[in-house]
Amino acid sequence: MSSEAPDSAPAEPARENAFASGKTVAESAVAILHAPMPEESNPDGFMHGGHLLKHIDTAGSIAAARHSRRRVVTAGLERMDFLTPIPLRGVIILKASVQLVGRSSMEVGVRVEVEDLLSGLRRHAASCYLTYVALDENGKPKQVPPLIISSPEEERRYQKASERRRRREISRSQTTAEKKSAGN
Ligand SMILES: CC(C)(COP(=O)(O)OP(=O)(O)OC[C@H]1O[C@@H](n2cnc3c(N)ncnc32)[C@H](O)[C@@H]1OP(=O)(O)O)[C@@H](O)C(=O)NCCC(=O)NCCS
């Protein structure tokens, strides 16, 4: 992570340095509009959660691929919150941004809003955090550029994502230890 240049620093040189050492959140951020189709509905006439998840994964993977400029795979998914049913009339807006990078992994947050086309009313419909891993030509994890944090909001997201990464690492090492002791 790099921090924002001080106010007194000349704008252009600071930006050049920042680009040389990493990528900003804005450089890879994604916004996708999608009009749900009838085949994406559940029996109650709302968008099926599995279809929504597919669009979330697509938006997240594009942000991760933009950040790394590599082929990426989804390593894991955390905190999928479905907040409100999504009616088939209207559009969903998926906003994905990289929140944290490790060596080869990137955590991406995806926020879904639903807009009623007749009233213009927009609601927060779902949120999800996913981890992607960049791969080299042999399919092995490959280092990605550092993430440049440019605003207090991005810093807040970065801190939250760091906490989640810490929890994930503890949980993964516990699982590995349990598998070892079970002889798997
Ligand atoms: C994800 C994958 C590439 C990790 O490979 P690996 O050999 O276990 O690699 P490592 O243990 O060295 O971990 C590499 C990175 O992935 C992260 N990672 C691995 N598994 C993870 C998981 N379940 N959740 C979050 N991050 C994970 C590690 O923390 C590490 O991050 P870092 O480089 O930033 O420190 C591998 O498990 C894989 O290919 N899985 C299948 C992916 C897939 O098919 N997805 C669905 C379709 S896209």
The ligand as an ORCA input file, in Angstrom:
! r2SCAN-3c Opt
* xyz 0 1
  C      -6.405    -20.212     -5.533
  C      -5.183    -21.043     -5.907
  C      -4.534    -20.501     -7.188
  C      -4.175    -20.925     -4.748
  O      -3.081    -21.723     -5.076
  P      -2.060    -22.268     -3.971
  O      -1.075    -23.118     -4.649
  O      -2.831    -22.783     -2.813
  O      -1.291    -20.960     -3.619
  P      -0.779    -20.377     -2.259
  O      -1.071    -21.202     -1.047
  O       0.651    -20.019     -2.527
  O      -1.640    -19.044     -2.137
  C      -1.539    -18.031     -3.119
  C      -2.384    -16.872     -2.660
  O      -3.754    -17.256     -2.671
  C      -4.342    -16.972     -1.421
  N      -5.366    -17.972     -1.186
  C      -5.261    -19.307     -1.381
  N      -6.422    -19.908     -1.076
  C      -7.269    -18.938     -0.684
  C      -8.616    -18.930     -0.235
  N      -9.337    -20.050     -0.115
  N      -9.184    -17.751      0.079
  C      -8.483    -16.606     -0.027
  N      -7.190    -16.543     -0.457
  C      -6.601    -17.697     -0.764
  C      -3.184    -17.042     -0.417
  O      -3.461    -16.300      0.764
  C      -2.079    -16.420     -1.226
  O      -2.195    -15.013     -1.188
  P      -0.900    -14.035     -1.296
  O      -0.062    -14.523     -2.450
  O      -1.476    -12.702     -1.564
  O      -0.187    -14.119      0.005
  C      -5.528    -22.564     -6.118
  O      -6.013    -23.096     -4.894
  C      -6.560    -22.765     -7.208
  O      -6.219    -22.771     -8.391
  N      -7.828    -22.989     -6.835
  C      -8.900    -23.219     -7.794
  C      -9.455    -21.898     -8.306
  C     -10.708    -22.101     -9.126
  O     -10.831    -23.072     -9.824
  N     -11.650    -21.157     -8.977
  C     -12.958    -21.264     -9.572
  C     -13.026    -20.898    -10.990
  S     -12.243    -19.347    -11.411
*
